[in-house]
Amino acid sequence: MAISRPVLLALLGAILFGATALAVQNARTGSDSDATPAAVQTDPAPTGTQPSANSTPQQTLDQAFDLGSVQSGKFALRLRLAQRNEFFRVSLAGAFQKGAQGDLPDFEIHGRLADEKQAATVGFRSTGDKAYFTRGETGWRVPPEIWGPVSDGVAKRSATGGVLPIHPATWVGKVESKGTATVDGVQTDHVSATVDPKAIAKDLAQVAKANGIDALRNPGKVSGAVKRAQLDVWVGADDHIVRRAVAVAGFAGSARMALDLRLTDVNKPQQIEAPEHVRAGAPGGFLGAIANGLVRGASGGTSLDAYTSPNPGRAARAVRKHKKVVILFRNPRGLDDKAMSPVLRDVNRRTQALVLSDDVAAVDRYGKLVEDLGVSQTPSIVIIDRKGNARLIEGYVDSNTLTQAVSDAR
């Protein structure tokens, strides 16, 4: 495609991150939703009579950005990025329920991501102080080290009255009325506006920076690729709450984006609970890749696998039983690190030691077992003898050398 897949994914991330930012923004006013819900039919809303006489098109659009009166509801989102025979589709569904003032809303998101080659399901759920990556009713908890600061940050902003650098009113240009329409049984005013992608990218980059998240490294690259964009919104004529938003954008090279977001069951109670089955560790497959990517981005480089690895506990138990332990601390992307995998398999076959492998970001979780060794580069191999004494070997080591080192450890 004329726009690379990373740029398109960055745009998707910006949309979802921006929705989340708006949820946090509104949490300090006492209500909101975390955005990112779900797939709904994108049938065209019929045009009708004239809009509410007491609202200008600009006022109607401003009301669409104000979610202060929304306590609960369901979301539906459909996103498509395409050029010629290539495409990327997102269909998500979710619900949210506001809690106490200053708290993140409880929310759940589930859906499907697909391109021309593959498709995968994704899910996420938050019950306030806890959050989970989900697949159906099976969940993997987001590390408290990651989710805690998110929740605490919302509480802090609520207490101090701080606001995020989000200014939706600056994202749009010319606004005009398109009449009225009924959306999911609600009479709405329909307005249309041009969109300034530079203003959106700038705000989202500032939000990311304010939260210590490198969510949009090069906002100019994304906004510069957008050649034209338009936003249509349908706002409840009586309650002034947005019910539908449709955004379309054209990119260099004939690539196009279409997004359709709906809000239903507004202010009707939503029951959001922890997954029925909570498993240790991290999910596998595509969901695992997404989970690791999100955690790595929020933590500054530490993956979900590193936070949830069972190996520190396994090593500690083996040492208590006076068993030898071999631990490879690796960078998953390093060439020498990858070359150590068959070496470890051979050592595991040829010795009686417990042989483990972990992301180097997990080293702090091993505590006293390795804290005096100064593990800082990869690959690094730690050998712990039966008395609990540890030795560090740095760099690539062949199978025979490492096997001999393990045998020499007493």
N, C-alpha and C positions, 0 to 999 in steps of 0.2 A: 504494500500500500504506500501511497505517497507520504503518509504519516506513519512512522514506525510504530510497531506494537507497544513498545515501552511508553511512547507519548500518549497513545490511546488509553493505556492502562493508567497512566498518570492523570489523565482527564477524568476517568472513572473514579479514581481515588479522590480527586478533588471534589467531585460531586458528592460522594458519600461522606467525605470528611467535612465538607461544608454543611451538609445536613446535620451531622453530629454536632458541629460547632453551634448551629442554631439551636439545637436542643439544650446545650449547656447554657447558651445565652439566655434562653427563656426560663431555665431552671431557677435563676436568681429572682425572677418575677413571680415564681410560685407555680409555674406550669410548663409542660412541654412534652416533646417527644424526641426520641433519638431518631433520626431519619434513616431510613434505608429499607423500606419495605417493598413492595411487591407487585407481582404480576397481575395485571387486570386488562380486560379487553380495551383496546384503544379505539373503540367506535367513535365516530365523530359526534360531538354534542350538537343537537339541532339549534339553529338560531331561532330567536323568537321576538318578543316585543322589546320595547325600549327599556334600558336599564333603570335602576332606582334613580328617581329624580333628585334625591338629596345627596348623591355622591358623584363626584367627577371621576373620570377614568383614572386619574392619578391617585385619588383617594381610595378607589377600589383596589388598585394595585398595592398601595401601602398597607391596606388591611390584609392582603394576602401574605405579607411578610410578618405580620404580628400574630404570633401564636399564644399570646398571653392568657387568653381565656380558654385554651384547650387543655382539658384535664386528662383525657384518655381518648383512645380510638384505635382504628386500624389503618394501616398504610398499604398501598399497592404501587409497585414501581416496575416499569419495563424500560429497558435501555437497549438500543441497538446502534452499533458502530459498524459501518459497512463501506466497502469500495469494490465494485465489480463483483467477483466471486468470493471475496473474503469478507468475513463478518465477525463481530463479537457481540454476543447477546447476554443480557442480565435480566433475570426475572426473579424478583424477590417479594416475599409477603411477610407482614409482621403486624404487631400490635404493641401498644404502650399504655402504661398507667402511671400517672404522676403520684409521687409519694409526698413526704413532708417537704416544706419549703427548703430549698438549698440542696436537696438530694437529687441524684440522677433518677430519672424515671425508670421503673421496671419496664423492660421491653424484650421482645423476641423477634428474630429475623430468620427466615429460611427461604431457600430458593435454589436457583439453578443458573450456572454460568456455562456458556457454550461458545465455541467458534466452529469453523468449518470442518475441524478435525476431531474434536472431542467435546464432551460435556461433563459437568460435575455438579454435585449438590453441595451447598454450603449452609451453615447455620450459626447463629450467635444468640445468646440469651443472657440477660442481666436481671438479677433480683436485688439490685441496689449495691450492697457491699460485696457481692460475689458475681462473677461473670463466667460464662462457659462458651467454648466452641462446641457446636452441636451437630449431630447427624441423627435426625429423628429424635428419639427420647434418650439417646446416649450423649453424654456430655464430657468434655475435658476442661477442667477449671483453668481459667486464666490466672497465672501466678499472682498472688497478692502483691508482690513487689511491683507489678505492672498496673494492676487494677486499682490498688489502694490510692496511688497518687491521682488517678483520674477522679475517683470519688471525692477525695479530700480537696482537690482543686475546685470542684464545683461548690462544695461547702464553703470554702474560703472566699470564692467570688460572691456567693450569696451573702455572707456575713459582712463583707467589705463594700458591697455594691459595685464591685469591679465589673467591667464589661469587656467583652472580646472585641477585637478590631474588625468587626463585621458590619458592613454598611450596605444592606441589600438595595436601599433606595438609589445608591449610586451605580448599581449594575445595569440599569435600564435607561433607555433614551426616550424617544417619542412614544407616548401612550395614547391609545385610542379605543373607543368603545366598539364592541362587536355585538351589542344587543344582550339578550338574556337567553338562558337555556336551563333545562332541567337535567341535573347530574345526580344519578343514584337517588332520585326522588326528591331532591332539594332544588328549589328555585334559586338560580344564581345569576349574577351579573358577569358577563364575559368581556374581558379587556385583552388587548394585544399590545406588545411593546418590543422595540428593538433592544438588543443586549450588547453590552460592552464587555467582551471577554477579558480585556486587560484589567478592568476593575475587579472582576471576580477573582482572577488569578492572584492579583495583588493582595486582596483581603485574605484569601485562603493561605497564602504564603505567610502573612503576618500572624494568623491564628496558629499555624504550625509552629512558627518560631516562638510564640508566646507560651506554647505548651511543650516545648523541647522536642518536637517531633519534626523530622525532616520529611514531611509528607509531599512537598512539592518543591524539588530542588531547583528547578528552572522554570518559574511561572511564565517567563517571557517566551520560552520555547513552545509552551502549550497555547498561550493566548495568541502568539504570532501566527500559529498554524490555522487559526480560525478566521475564515474569510467573511462569513456572515452568520448571524444568529438571531433568533426571534423567540419570544416567550408569550404564551397564551395562558391566562389564568381564569378560573371560574370561582367566584366568591359568593358565599351565601347572601342572598338579598336581605334576609332578616337578621342573621347572627353575625354576618361579616367575617365568616371563617372560610378559608380557602378549601375547596372541595376537589379541584383538579388543577394541575399545572402541566403544560406541554411545552417542551423546549426542543427546537430543531436548530442544527448548525451545519454549515458547509465548510469543508476544509480544502486546502490546496490539493490538487490531484483528484478532485471529484469525490473525495471521501465525505460521508455524511453521518451525523449523529441525530438520533431521535429519542427523546425521553418523555415518558408519560407517568405522572405521579398522581395518585388519588388518595384522599382521606375520607374514610367512612366511619360509621358508628361513633360519631363525634360525641365525646363526653358520656359515653356509655361504659360502664365498668368492664375492665379487662382483667382476666385472671392469668397472671404470669408467675409460674413456679419454676423451681430448679428442675433440671432434667431428671427423669425417673431413674436412670442409671448413670452414675458418675464414675468414670474410669480414671485411673492414674496415668500419668505420662501425657503424651501428645497424640492427636489423631494422625492417621496415616493418609497416604494418597494426596489428592488435590487439596482437600481441606487442611491437611497437615502443612502443605506448602504455604497456603494462605496464612494459617495461624502462625507459623514460624516467621513469615515475612512481616506480619503486623507486629508481633512481639519484638522482633529484631529492630524494626524501625522505632518503636516506642522506647526501647531500652538503650538505644545507641549501639546496637550490634549483638546483643545476647539473644540467642534463639530460644524458642519455647522448649526445644529438646534439652538445652542446657539447664533450664530452670526446673525441669521435671524429671531429669535422669534419675533412675533408681540406683545407679552405680555407687554414689558416695555411701549409701547405706550398706550395699553389698560389700564394699571394701572394708568398712568399719567392722562388720560382723566377721569377716574372714580374719582380720587382724586379731580380734578378740579370741579367735580359735587357733591363733598361732599358725596361720597358713600364709604362705607367700602370695604376694599380690603384684601384678604388673598392670600399670595404667598408662595408656597412650593418650596424651593430650594433643589434640589435632585441630587444625583449621580445615573444615570440610572442603575448601576450595584449593588447598595447597597440593602441589604435585608430589612432593616428598611425603606428605601426610597420607595421600592416597596409596602411595607405594608401600606404606607401612602396614596396610590391611592384611595382605597375604603373609607378611612376616609375623604378625600377631597370631594369625590362624596356625601357623607352623609352631610357634612357641606354645600355644595352647595345647597342641597335639603332643609335643615332646616333653612337656613339664607337668608338674602337678599344681602349678600356681593358678590362682584365679586371675584370668586375663581380661582386662576391661579396656574400653575405648570411650573417650568423651570429648566433647567440644571443649577447647581451652577456656571458654567463658565459664565453664562449670567448676573451674579449679578451686574457687573460694568455698564451694560447698563441701569440699573434702576436709576442711578445717585443719586440725593438728596433724593429720596424716601427712600433709605435704606443705604446710605453711612455711616451714623454714628453708625450703628448697629454692624459692624464688622462681617458680615456673613462669616464664614470660614469653617464650617463643615456641614455635611449632616446627616439626613434631618434637615433643618432649616425652620421654619415657621415664616413669617413676617405678622403681623396684623396691618393694617393702619386704624385709625378711621376716622370719618367724618371731623375732623379738620386737617387731614394730619399727625397726630402723629403716629409714628411707634413703635411697640413692637416686640421683637425677642423671639421665643421659640425654643430651640434646642433639637434635639432627637425626638424619636417617641412619639406621643400624640394620645390618643384614641379619638373617635368621640365625646363623650359627653363632655370631657374636652375642646377640641378645640371649639366646638359649644358654650360652656359657655364663653370661652375667647372672642370669637367674639361678643357675646351678651353684655359682660361687656365693650367692647370698645365703647366709646362715640364719 
